[in-house]
Amino acid sequence: MYGGSFDPLHVGHIHDIIRAAAMCEELYVVISYCEGRESTSKELRYRWILNSTRHLSNIKIIMIEDEAVSKEEYDTDYFWENGAKDIKAAIGKPIDIVFCGTDYLGTNRFESLYCPESVVHYFDRKEVPISSTQIREWALSHWDYIPNVCKPYYTCKVLVLGGESTGKSTLAVNLALAYNTNYVSEVGRDTCEYAGGEEYMIADDLYENLLRQRINVMDAQKQSNRILFVDTDALTTLFYANFLLTDHSSEQEKCEKLAEAIHAINDWDLVLFLEPDVEFVQDGTRNEAIKADREKYSNQIEKLLKKYQVEYYKISGSYSDRFDKSKKVIEECLGLKTEW
C-alpha cells in the first residue's frame, strides 16, 4: 500500500505510484481524508489519481476517513494507529510492503504500525523536490510539478468584459499571447453573425450564448497555462437579453433565470471592466443604438455587476494603456508575471 492525503496530487506522488506499482502484483493507493480539513475534495483527489493511473491495471484506490480537523491533529499516535487499523480492514488481506517517502525515514512511524507483517520501503523525496504544502501555498509558482489532470483546478480565470467595441476581444487575445496561454472568445459574435446582426437575434441565440460560453470555459481550463482569459460572461448576455427582448417578456424572463444560474456557478479570480473611451469600430455586427450612447449602455452593464456583487477593476485609455494596466492588475491581484 501507498497512502497519503494527496492534497493535492503532485508529480512526486506520481513517481512513487509508478515505482510501487511496478514492484507489486496489487497496489492499494490509500487516500486519507476528513471533510473540511483539506484544500481539495476527496472526489477531486480520487479522480486525479484514477485518471493518472488508468494504464496501470494493478492499482486499486481506496479512501479512508478520519476525524482529525487539522493536519497537526492528524499527526498524532491516535490517528495514525486508527488509520492503520482502518487501512488493514479495508484491504482485508496481508500487506506485504508499505511504501512511503524518506521524510519519514528514522521516525519509526510506519515500522511501528505495519512491521513485522509488512516491509517498509522508502522512496527518495529529493528526486522530485516538491510537496503538497508548497503547492497549496502558491500553486502557480510550482506549475510544472502539478499533473495535467489537476491543473484546471488551479488555473486562474480572468474575465474581460465591457460594452460594444471596447477592445474586449483584442485584449483577451493579447493577454493570452503575453502569458503563453489560451483564451475563450465571445460566443455571441458567432450567433450574431449567424443571425445576420443583433437586431435579428432571438431568445434561442442568447440561450446558446450562455450555455456554450460556460462549456467553452470548462474545456479551455484543461489546456491553460496558469491563467485563462475569457471574453464576456453571463451578465453581459443578460444585458443583451434586456436590450434585445423588450417585446418578449416571457423569453426575457427565461433568459434572465438562465443567466443568473450560470452566473452563480461562474468563479472568476479577476474581472476587468473596459470603459468605452476608445473609438467605436463597426464590424458589421454591432448595434447602432449602442454606438449612439455608449456611456449609457456601458453603465447598464456596470449596474448589473454591482447588482450581482461582482468585484471588478476598471480599465481605460488607449489599447496600449489597457494592455499595460491589465498586466499590472494581474500582477497585483494574482501575483502572476510574464516570467516563470
Steps between C-alpha positions, in 0.01 A plus 500: 500500500597861440300756692468873545261790492610594144375852569579569224648224287840599359766353271694363796199289596474380140865387501445301817178340376666394172791335682280339764264357237798352313608316817158352584242264364241719672548855628249674724519878481338629818352851513472627856234767543286693744220719370587866545869452580651485154532765233353266236209257520550125525306463174749720315797314642343166412448597137847655476665175609255286301565683174875507557518123551238351266778337298622314811251217542636376832410816692198526728406828665329506838400788724537496878324763710624635830373773733811714543399860434855612413822360356666558837235303686525213252874471562452330839526139610124474548406582141791311345414185696130522415584574139718190476220286645250642251739447209568137595127435537418662164768303313396181679814300424864501614696806389841384380657840447424856607639788296580846635737793450842547656363793702379224739834317504622461858167589661393135545149618408418235239711227659308531826166465322568238231808296592583216527205393281604750231823629354535879492654639179612861473496718188747788478303825541789700352448340158204733441554805725140597565238457771125541517553774755700705251230465235226595745695812594545617141412261218595729211865514601521119501302446181733244340464272803121490471368209288301612197187335638513736801583823318143609414427528873788744549463704180421865571206629295502864392180644355519787252171682442348834410277663241522457126825592325702554815777267388397192703583245234831662407609531862406140585704371206796727576510401865478131412797542266694696762449234767552210259157358564160491330175693507128451451347717231153650520244250372260787428708611204429168327127493576465866405671443166283193437186702576607778264542766770393575855158631397420155356607294802240294684480351848650168388815685390540644848438163665771358275737781595455424869534123476781481246704769673490306826600172332778672306647635822495154659673350196760777476600457865633155412751651255609816680840605627439641849244756381199512265349812344127506426327750273150579636283327760141415590421847637600660170264261325232598752554863397438404136190303598360811665601708200383272219195319647302800621194385303521141625465513878463123553816425300680784675408350835624154399828646379540689825450183705751308289753785516462520879547124535818498292631811672453323834736217399757722326807561712728781381834570665511846342254714301616778267234749390592700188371854479359636169776757442651359182366560150189300405574259215205370302583144393159435346347334806493783754189691597465860381277591796776397739752693291288815537514491881789279605527645850135422577521135401841453660346628824221244469753215488683651795173518696450128442846432641414699810157341532653153502788610724781442254829665593679647199779729388435776250740514207512810280726683259657404169538140391861512617392643836239228542756230438750647748237576766357149474843344549557718805166400656571132429834528675353684798193278544624159386874532555561387145763655273606416147812334633513149641 
